[in-house]
């Protein structure tokens, strides 16, 4: 699987709300050169972030958003 496919799978797993345990294996810094280690670590971190709710389009908790359409343009208040 590609990283993109893995990300899509992790997003779907997160959306179920039923995921309670994640076991990430095969992140071994003793294999490969420094670049390989860096890329593997980055991919692992990204997958873990996605499985715990990070979104590719950005993280915007709906309860914390300000509806800027309702702001008074001059005073910047609701």
C-alpha positions as CSV (number, residue, x, y, z in Angstrom):
1,X,0.0,0.0,0.0
2,X,1.1,3.5,-0.6
3,X,1.2,6.2,2.1
4,X,-1.8,7.9,0.6
5,X,-3.8,4.7,0.7
6,X,-2.7,4.1,4.3
7,X,-3.8,7.6,5.2
8,X,-7.2,7.0,3.7
9,X,-7.6,3.8,5.7
10,X,-6.6,5.5,8.9
11,X,-9.1,8.4,8.2
12,X,-11.9,5.8,7.8
13,X,-10.8,4.0,10.9
14,X,-10.9,7.2,12.9
15,X,-14.4,8.1,11.5
16,X,-15.9,4.9,12.9
17,X,-15.2,6.1,16.4
18,X,-14.5,2.5,17.4
19,X,-10.7,2.6,17.3
20,X,-9.2,2.2,20.8
21,X,-5.8,0.7,20.2
22,X,-3.1,1.4,17.6
23,X,0.0,-0.8,17.3
24,X,2.5,0.7,14.9
25,X,5.3,-1.8,13.9
26,X,8.3,-1.8,11.6
27,X,9.7,1.6,12.5
28,X,13.3,0.5,12.9
29,X,15.9,3.3,12.9
30,X,18.7,0.8,12.6
31,X,17.7,-0.1,9.0
32,X,18.7,2.2,6.2
33,X,20.6,5.5,6.0
34,X,19.7,8.8,7.6
35,X,17.3,9.7,4.8
36,X,15.4,6.4,5.1
37,X,15.1,6.7,8.8
38,X,13.8,10.3,8.4
39,X,11.2,9.3,5.8
40,X,10.0,6.3,7.7
41,X,9.7,8.3,10.9
42,X,7.8,11.0,9.1
43,X,5.4,8.5,7.6
44,X,4.8,6.8,10.9
45,X,4.1,10.1,12.7
46,X,1.7,11.2,9.9
47,X,-0.2,7.9,10.1
48,X,-0.5,8.2,13.9
49,X,-1.7,11.8,13.7
50,X,-4.3,10.8,11.1
51,X,-5.6,7.8,13.1
52,X,-6.1,10.1,16.1
53,X,-8.1,12.7,14.1
54,X,-5.8,15.0,12.2
55,X,-7.4,16.0,8.9
56,X,-5.5,16.7,5.7
57,X,-7.5,19.8,5.1
58,X,-6.6,21.2,8.5
59,X,-7.8,20.8,12.1
60,X,-10.8,23.0,12.8
61,X,-12.8,21.8,15.9
62,X,-16.4,22.8,15.1
63,X,-17.1,24.0,18.6
64,X,-14.2,26.5,18.4
65,X,-14.9,28.0,15.0
66,X,-16.0,31.6,14.7
67,X,-18.6,32.1,12.0
68,X,-17.0,35.0,10.2
69,X,-20.1,35.6,8.1
70,X,-21.9,36.8,11.2
71,X,-19.2,39.2,12.2
72,X,-19.9,42.9,12.0
73,X,-17.4,44.1,9.4
74,X,-16.5,47.3,11.3
75,X,-16.3,46.1,14.8
76,X,-15.3,42.5,14.3
77,X,-17.8,41.3,16.9
78,X,-20.8,39.0,16.6
